[in-house]
């Protein structure tokens, strides 16, 4: 029961945080890439 609660609560939050971090890194890399080309 505890394991199920842990899986249901933690996994979606972890995935959401990871997606946010990846999106931020992607945006920073894109900005750096554009500035480098200008």
Gaussian input, Z-matrix of N, CA and C with variables (Angstrom, degrees):
# hf/3-21g

backbone

0 1
 N
 C     1     B1
 C     2     B2     1     A1
 N     3     B3     2     A2     1     D1
 C     4     B4     3     A3     2     D2
 C     5     B5     4     A4     3     D3
 N     6     B6     5     A5     4     D4
 C     7     B7     6     A6     5     D5
 C     8     B8     7     A7     6     D6
 N     9     B9     8     A8     7     D7
 C    10    B10     9     A9     8     D8
 C    11    B11    10    A10     9     D9
 N    12    B12    11    A11    10    D10
 C    13    B13    12    A12    11    D11
 C    14    B14    13    A13    12    D12
 N    15    B15    14    A14    13    D13
 C    16    B16    15    A15    14    D14
 C    17    B17    16    A16    15    D15
 N    18    B18    17    A17    16    D16
 C    19    B19    18    A18    17    D17
 C    20    B20    19    A19    18    D18
 N    21    B21    20    A20    19    D19
 C    22    B22    21    A21    20    D20
 C    23    B23    22    A22    21    D21
 N    24    B24    23    A23    22    D22
 C    25    B25    24    A24    23    D23
 C    26    B26    25    A25    24    D24
 N    27    B27    26    A26    25    D25
 C    28    B28    27    A27    26    D26
 C    29    B29    28    A28    27    D27
 N    30    B30    29    A29    28    D28
 C    31    B31    30    A30    29    D29
 C    32    B32    31    A31    30    D30
 N    33    B33    32    A32    31    D31
 C    34    B34    33    A33    32    D32
 C    35    B35    34    A34    33    D33
 N    36    B36    35    A35    34    D34
 C    37    B37    36    A36    35    D35
 C    38    B38    37    A37    36    D36
 N    39    B39    38    A38    37    D37
 C    40    B40    39    A39    38    D38
 C    41    B41    40    A40    39    D39
 N    42    B42    41    A41    40    D40
 C    43    B43    42    A42    41    D41
 C    44    B44    43    A43    42    D42
 N    45    B45    44    A44    43    D43
 C    46    B46    45    A45    44    D44
 C    47    B47    46    A46    45    D45
 N    48    B48    47    A47    46    D46
 C    49    B49    48    A48    47    D47
 C    50    B50    49    A49    48    D48
 N    51    B51    50    A50    49    D49
 C    52    B52    51    A51    50    D50
 C    53    B53    52    A52    51    D51
 N    54    B54    53    A53    52    D52
 C    55    B55    54    A54    53    D53
 C    56    B56    55    A55    54    D54
 N    57    B57    56    A56    55    D55
 C    58    B58    57    A57    56    D56
 C    59    B59    58    A58    57    D57
 N    60    B60    59    A59    58    D58
 C    61    B61    60    A60    59    D59
 C    62    B62    61    A61    60    D60
 N    63    B63    62    A62    61    D61
 C    64    B64    63    A63    62    D62
 C    65    B65    64    A64    63    D63
 N    66    B66    65    A65    64    D64
 C    67    B67    66    A66    65    D65
 C    68    B68    67    A67    66    D66
 N    69    B69    68    A68    67    D67
 C    70    B70    69    A69    68    D68
 C    71    B71    70    A70    69    D69
 N    72    B72    71    A71    70    D70
 C    73    B73    72    A72    71    D71
 C    74    B74    73    A73    72    D72
 N    75    B75    74    A74    73    D73
 C    76    B76    75    A75    74    D74
 C    77    B77    76    A76    75    D75
 N    78    B78    77    A77    76    D76
 C    79    B79    78    A78    77    D77
 C    80    B80    79    A79    78    D78
 N    81    B81    80    A80    79    D79
 C    82    B82    81    A81    80    D80
 C    83    B83    82    A82    81    D81
 N    84    B84    83    A83    82    D82
 C    85    B85    84    A84    83    D83
 C    86    B86    85    A85    84    D84
 N    87    B87    86    A86    85    D85
 C    88    B88    87    A87    86    D86
 C    89    B89    88    A88    87    D87
 N    90    B90    89    A89    88    D88
 C    91    B91    90    A90    89    D89
 C    92    B92    91    A91    90    D90
 N    93    B93    92    A92    91    D91
 C    94    B94    93    A93    92    D92
 C    95    B95    94    A94    93    D93
 N    96    B96    95    A95    94    D94
 C    97    B97    96    A96    95    D95
 C    98    B98    97    A97    96    D96
 N    99    B99    98    A98    97    D97
 C   100   B100    99    A99    98    D98
 C   101   B101   100   A100    99    D99
 N   102   B102   101   A101   100   D100
 C   103   B103   102   A102   101   D101
 C   104   B104   103   A103   102   D102
 N   105   B105   104   A104   103   D103
 C   106   B106   105   A105   104   D104
 C   107   B107   106   A106   105   D105
 N   108   B108   107   A107   106   D106
 C   109   B109   108   A108   107   D107
 C   110   B110   109   A109   108   D108
 N   111   B111   110   A110   109   D109
 C   112   B112   111   A111   110   D110
 C   113   B113   112   A112   111   D111

   B1=1.4613
   B2=1.5295
   B3=1.3220
   B4=1.4618
   B5=1.5283
   B6=1.3360
   B7=1.4601
   B8=1.5263
   B9=1.3501
   B10=1.4574
   B11=1.5316
   B12=1.3313
   B13=1.4629
   B14=1.5219
   B15=1.3255
   B16=1.4628
   B17=1.5239
   B18=1.3277
   B19=1.4631
   B20=1.5249
   B21=1.3337
   B22=1.4660
   B23=1.5251
   B24=1.3425
   B25=1.4601
   B26=1.5240
   B27=1.3258
   B28=1.4679
   B29=1.5270
   B30=1.3237
   B31=1.4680
   B32=1.5336
   B33=1.3392
   B34=1.4757
   B35=1.5299
   B36=1.3297
   B37=1.4675
   B38=1.5210
   B39=1.3351
   B40=1.4607
   B41=1.5262
   B42=1.3339
   B43=1.4614
   B44=1.5271
   B45=1.3273
   B46=1.4634
   B47=1.5234
   B48=1.3327
   B49=1.4670
   B50=1.5245
   B51=1.3387
   B52=1.4588
   B53=1.5242
   B54=1.3492
   B55=1.4627
   B56=1.5238
   B57=1.3300
   B58=1.4640
   B59=1.5195
   B60=1.3434
   B61=1.4635
   B62=1.5265
   B63=1.3345
   B64=1.4638
   B65=1.5278
   B66=1.3310
   B67=1.4638
   B68=1.5286
   B69=1.3388
   B70=1.4640
   B71=1.5203
   B72=1.3276
   B73=1.4641
   B74=1.5246
   B75=1.3279
   B76=1.4555
   B77=1.5215
   B78=1.3400
   B79=1.4605
   B80=1.5283
   B81=1.3379
   B82=1.4663
   B83=1.5225
   B84=1.3352
   B85=1.4587
   B86=1.5236
   B87=1.3389
   B88=1.4602
   B89=1.5241
   B90=1.3465
   B91=1.4663
   B92=1.5217
   B93=1.3511
   B94=1.4649
   B95=1.5171
   B96=1.3268
   B97=1.4587
   B98=1.5272
   B99=1.3424
   B100=1.4624
   B101=1.5239
   B102=1.3356
   B103=1.4671
   B104=1.5229
   B105=1.3413
   B106=1.4616
   B107=1.5219
   B108=1.3359
   B109=1.4588
   B110=1.5199
   B111=1.3456
   B112=1.4746
   B113=1.5275
   A1=110.09
   A2=116.48
   A3=120.59
   A4=110.10
   A5=116.29
   A6=120.36
   A7=110.39
   A8=116.33
   A9=119.93
   A10=110.50
   A11=116.52
   A12=120.76
   A13=110.18
   A14=116.31
   A15=121.33
   A16=110.15
   A17=116.55
   A18=120.92
   A19=111.02
   A20=116.41
   A21=120.62
   A22=111.56
   A23=117.21
   A24=120.17
   A25=112.92
   A26=117.46
   A27=120.85
   A28=112.47
   A29=116.89
   A30=120.03
   A31=112.48
   A32=119.62
   A33=118.50
   A34=112.53
   A35=116.95
   A36=120.50
   A37=110.07
   A38=116.25
   A39=120.49
   A40=110.55
   A41=116.49
   A42=120.04
   A43=110.73
   A44=116.79
   A45=120.36
   A46=110.32
   A47=117.06
   A48=120.93
   A49=110.17
   A50=116.58
   A51=120.39
   A52=110.57
   A53=117.05
   A54=120.55
   A55=110.80
   A56=116.60
   A57=120.64
   A58=110.87
   A59=116.19
   A60=120.84
   A61=110.25
   A62=116.38
   A63=120.48
   A64=110.31
   A65=116.76
   A66=120.51
   A67=110.72
   A68=116.45
   A69=119.87
   A70=110.98
   A71=117.06
   A72=120.18
   A73=110.33
   A74=116.52
   A75=120.74
   A76=111.54
   A77=116.13
   A78=120.42
   A79=110.58
   A80=116.64
   A81=120.18
   A82=110.82
   A83=116.76
   A84=120.37
   A85=110.51
   A86=116.94
   A87=120.87
   A88=110.75
   A89=116.68
   A90=120.57
   A91=110.50
   A92=116.41
   A93=120.41
   A94=110.11
   A95=117.32
   A96=121.80
   A97=110.53
   A98=116.21
   A99=119.67
   A100=111.04
   A101=117.00
   A102=119.95
   A103=110.88
   A104=115.98
   A105=119.69
   A106=110.63
   A107=116.65
   A108=119.71
   A109=112.30
   A110=117.37
   A111=119.63
   A112=111.08
   D1=-45.83
   D2=178.77
   D3=-64.92
   D4=-40.10
   D5=-179.36
   D6=-64.26
   D7=-40.98
   D8=179.18
   D9=-63.28
   D10=-43.05
   D11=178.82
   D12=-62.66
   D13=-42.82
   D14=179.58
   D15=-61.16
   D16=-45.12
   D17=-178.49
   D18=-65.22
   D19=-44.38
   D20=-176.76
   D21=-68.55
   D22=-35.94
   D23=-175.26
   D24=-87.24
   D25=-42.37
   D26=-170.91
   D27=-81.29
   D28=-42.43
   D29=-174.37
   D30=-59.82
   D31=-50.07
   D32=179.89
   D33=-61.77
   D34=-38.15
   D35=179.22
   D36=-65.23
   D37=-42.99
   D38=179.66
   D39=-62.94
   D40=-43.42
   D41=179.54
   D42=-64.63
   D43=-40.40
   D44=179.64
   D45=-63.83
   D46=-44.11
   D47=179.27
   D48=-63.90
   D49=-43.06
   D50=-179.78
   D51=-62.53
   D52=-42.96
   D53=179.19
   D54=-62.65
   D55=-38.43
   D56=178.88
   D57=-65.13
   D58=-44.21
   D59=179.81
   D60=-63.03
   D61=-44.25
   D62=179.75
   D63=-62.69
   D64=-40.86
   D65=180.00
   D66=-64.14
   D67=-42.58
   D68=179.23
   D69=-64.81
   D70=-43.95
   D71=179.25
   D72=-63.78
   D73=-39.77
   D74=178.42
   D75=-62.80
   D76=-41.10
   D77=179.60
   D78=-66.21
   D79=-43.63
   D80=179.02
   D81=-63.36
   D82=-42.24
   D83=179.83
   D84=-64.34
   D85=-39.76
   D86=179.64
   D87=-65.30
   D88=-42.44
   D89=177.83
   D90=-62.43
   D91=-45.04
   D92=179.52
   D93=-62.41
   D94=-40.75
   D95=-179.10
   D96=-63.47
   D97=-44.07
   D98=179.74
   D99=-65.55
   D100=-42.67
   D101=179.34
   D102=-64.70
   D103=-34.93
   D104=-179.93
   D105=-67.72
   D106=-34.82
   D107=-178.93
   D108=-77.04
   D109=-27.11
   D110=-177.00
   D111=-71.43

